[in-house]
Amino acid sequence: MDQTGKPKRGKLLLVEDDERIAEPLIFGLEAAGYQVLHSGDGKEGLSLALSAEPSLILLDVMLPGMDGFEICRNLRSVSSVPIIILTAKGQEMEKVMGLELGADDYIVKPFSFRELLARVTAVLRRRELDLGTRSTSSRLRAGVITIDQASRRVFRDEQEIDVTQREFELLHVLMANAENALSRQNLLDAVWGEEWIGDSRTLDVHIRWLREKVEEDPSTPQYIETVRGYGYRFAKSLQ
């Protein structure tokens, strides 16, 4: 605790029913300065996520009462709280599904505590940087797409598009560098942070989501183009 009596590094919610995993994680995270709430039940975990307002959620997939995917789906309809999915080794579809439902990252069991702590730190740091950008009032417009950096809203033909925090950041980086090819690594560093150690396919998943929202025909994108073997480019010039 700091001098105000608050946790030094924020409040985390761990939703994990395996006590052999949960107990050492709680001990380690509290030793690192976090306040940790814990639930081993899916429905209770969702209730805690909504009522306790944690800074970040560590979410297991296989849970009694309600699985992690359903929790993630429910949370993303009302909240942008960072979520790290805890997934079983080799379960590729669990990783992809978690990202598609709006999780910020995933970590494969078994994992080291050092790796988990690094991912938690990186995700929270990105959130802090994101909140720090909200003071700007400038807009970027290209073709029929407009982003408002102050309100963090995206418009197509003056109609607002519902985007996640990460989708907004990715679109902003692409538009701010309109007509320039950006490498995959540059985009990952800019949006996910240089210390991010997750799967690079996360970028492709978010690009696909963005195309589905901003392109008239996502299968033949006119705005977000693939630069084969390199990365992506926002093809329209700013107005």
C-alpha positions in Angstrom: 0.0 0.0 0.0 1.1 3.6 -0.6 0.6 6.5 1.9 -3.0 6.9 0.9 -3.8 3.3 1.7 -4.4 2.3 -1.9 -2.6 -0.6 -3.7 0.7 0.6 -5.2 0.0 -0.9 -8.7 -3.7 -1.2 -9.0 -6.4 -3.8 -8.5 -6.4 -7.1 -10.4 -9.2 -9.7 -10.7 -8.1 -13.3 -11.2 -10.9 -15.7 -12.4 -9.3 -19.2 -12.0 -10.9 -22.3 -10.5 -7.6 -24.3 -10.1 -6.3 -23.4 -6.6 -2.9 -24.9 -7.5 -2.6 -22.1 -10.1 -4.5 -19.3 -8.2 -2.8 -19.4 -4.9 0.8 -18.8 -6.1 -0.4 -16.2 -8.6 -2.2 -14.3 -5.8 0.8 -14.5 -3.6 3.2 -13.3 -6.3 1.0 -10.5 -7.6 0.3 -9.2 -4.1 4.1 -9.3 -3.4 4.6 -7.2 -6.6 2.3 -4.5 -5.2 -1.1 -5.4 -6.6 -4.4 -5.9 -4.8 -5.8 -9.2 -6.0 -9.5 -10.2 -6.1 -10.1 -13.9 -6.8 -13.0 -16.0 -8.0 -13.1 -19.6 -9.0 -16.6 -19.4 -10.5 -17.5 -17.8 -13.9 -20.7 -16.1 -12.8 -19.2 -14.7 -9.6 -16.2 -13.6 -11.6 -18.3 -11.6 -14.0 -20.2 -10.0 -11.1 -16.9 -9.0 -9.5 -15.6 -7.7 -12.8 -18.6 -5.4 -13.1 -18.8 -4.3 -9.5 -15.2 -4.1 -8.3 -13.9 -2.2 -11.4 -10.5 -3.9 -11.5 -7.6 -2.4 -13.5 -7.1 -5.7 -15.3 -8.6 -9.2 -15.4 -6.8 -12.5 -15.6 -9.4 -14.8 -17.1 -9.3 -18.6 -17.3 -11.2 -20.2 -20.1 -12.6 -23.4 -18.5 -14.7 -22.3 -15.5 -17.7 -23.6 -13.6 -20.9 -21.6 -14.0 -19.8 -19.6 -17.1 -16.8 -20.1 -19.3 -14.2 -17.4 -19.9 -15.4 -16.7 -23.5 -18.9 -15.8 -22.3 -17.4 -13.6 -19.5 -15.3 -11.8 -22.1 -18.3 -11.4 -24.4 -20.4 -9.9 -21.6 -17.7 -7.6 -20.4 -16.9 -6.2 -23.9 -20.5 -5.1 -24.3 -20.2 -2.7 -21.4 -16.5 -2.3 -20.5 -13.0 -1.9 -22.1 -11.2 -3.2 -19.0 -8.0 -5.0 -20.1 -8.3 -8.8 -20.2 -5.6 -11.4 -20.4 -6.9 -14.9 -21.2 -5.3 -17.9 -19.5 -5.4 -20.7 -22.1 -4.3 -24.4 -22.1 -1.2 -25.4 -24.0 -1.7 -26.0 -27.6 -5.3 -24.8 -27.8 -4.9 -22.5 -30.8 -8.6 -21.9 -31.2 -8.9 -20.7 -27.6 -6.3 -18.0 -28.3 -8.0 -16.9 -31.5 -11.4 -16.9 -30.0 -10.3 -14.9 -27.0 -8.8 -12.2 -29.2 -11.8 -12.1 -31.4 -14.0 -11.5 -28.4 -11.9 -8.6 -27.4 -9.2 -9.9 -25.0 -6.0 -7.8 -25.0 -3.6 -10.7 -24.7 -3.3 -14.4 -23.7 -0.8 -16.5 -21.9 -0.4 -20.3 -22.3 -0.4 -22.6 -19.4 2.0 -23.6 -17.9 3.7 -20.2 -17.7 6.3 -18.6 -15.5 5.2 -16.0 -13.0 7.8 -13.6 -14.5 6.2 -13.9 -17.9 2.7 -13.3 -16.5 3.9 -10.3 -14.5 5.6 -8.8 -17.7 2.4 -9.2 -19.7 0.3 -7.6 -16.9 2.8 -4.7 -16.7 2.8 -4.2 -20.5 -1.0 -4.2 -20.8 -1.4 -1.7 -18.0 1.3 0.5 -19.4 -0.5 0.6 -22.7 -3.7 1.6 -21.0 -2.0 4.4 -19.2 -0.5 5.7 -22.5 -4.0 5.4 -24.1 -5.6 7.5 -21.4 -2.9 10.1 -21.8 -3.8 10.7 -25.4 -7.3 11.9 -24.7 -6.4 15.6 -24.3 -5.9 16.2 -28.0 -8.8 17.6 -30.0 -7.5 17.0 -33.5 -9.3 15.0 -36.2 -8.0 12.9 -39.0 -10.0 12.4 -42.1 -9.4 10.4 -45.3 -12.1 9.6 -47.8 -15.2 8.8 -45.8 -13.3 7.8 -42.6 -12.9 10.3 -39.8 -11.3 9.7 -36.3 -11.7 12.1 -33.4 -8.8 11.7 -31.1 -10.3 13.7 -28.2 -13.5 11.6 -28.0 -11.8 8.5 -29.5 -14.6 8.0 -31.9 -14.6 6.7 -35.5 -17.0 7.8 -38.2 -17.8 6.5 -41.7 -19.9 8.8 -43.9 -20.6 10.7 -40.6 -22.1 7.6 -39.0 -20.3 6.5 -35.9 -18.6 3.1 -35.9 -18.2 1.1 -32.7 -14.5 0.2 -32.3 -12.6 -1.2 -29.4 -9.7 0.7 -27.7 -7.1 -1.4 -29.6 -8.9 -1.0 -32.9 -8.9 2.8 -32.5 -5.2 2.9 -31.7 -4.4 0.8 -34.7 -6.5 2.9 -37.1 -5.0 6.1 -35.6 -1.4 4.9 -36.3 -2.3 3.8 -39.8 -4.1 7.1 -40.6 -1.4 9.3 -39.0 1.0 7.6 -41.4 -1.4 7.6 -44.4 0.0 6.3 -47.7 3.2 5.0 -45.9 3.8 1.3 -45.5 4.2 0.3 -41.9 6.0 -2.9 -41.0 4.2 -5.5 -38.8 6.8 -4.9 -36.1 6.3 -1.1 -36.2 2.6 -1.5 -35.8 3.0 -4.0 -32.9 5.4 -1.7 -31.1 3.2 1.4 -31.6 -0.1 -0.2 -30.6 0.9 -3.1 -28.3 4.2 -1.7 -26.9 7.8 -2.6 -27.5 7.8 -5.0 -24.5 4.8 -7.0 -25.8 5.6 -10.6 -26.1 2.4 -12.1 -27.5 1.6 -13.7 -30.8 2.1 -11.4 -33.8 -1.1 -12.8 -35.3 -2.9 -10.6 -32.9 -2.2 -7.8 -35.4 -3.8 -9.7 -38.3 -6.9 -10.4 -36.2 -7.3 -6.7 -35.4 -6.7 -5.7 -39.0 -9.5 -8.0 -40.1 -11.9 -6.5 -37.5 -11.1 -3.0 -38.7 -11.7 -3.9 -42.3 -15.0 -5.3 -41.4 -16.0 -2.0 -39.9 -14.5 0.6 -42.2 -14.3 -1.0 -45.6 -17.3 -1.2 -47.9 -16.1 -4.6 -49.0 -13.6 -6.1 -46.6 -12.5 -8.7 -49.1 -11.2 -6.0 -51.4 -10.0 -3.2 -49.0 -9.7 0.3 -50.3 -8.4 1.8 -47.1 -6.3 -0.7 -45.1 -4.1 -2.4 -47.7 -1.7 -5.4 -47.1 1.9 -4.8 -48.1 2.8 -8.3 -48.9 5.8 -9.6 -46.9 6.0 -6.4 -44.9 3.0 -5.0 -43.2 0.1 -2.7 -43.8 -0.7 0.7 -45.3 -3.6 3.2 -45.0 -4.0 3.8 -48.8 -6.0 7.1 -48.8 -4.3 10.5 -48.2 -5.5 12.8 -45.4 -7.8 15.7 -46.3 
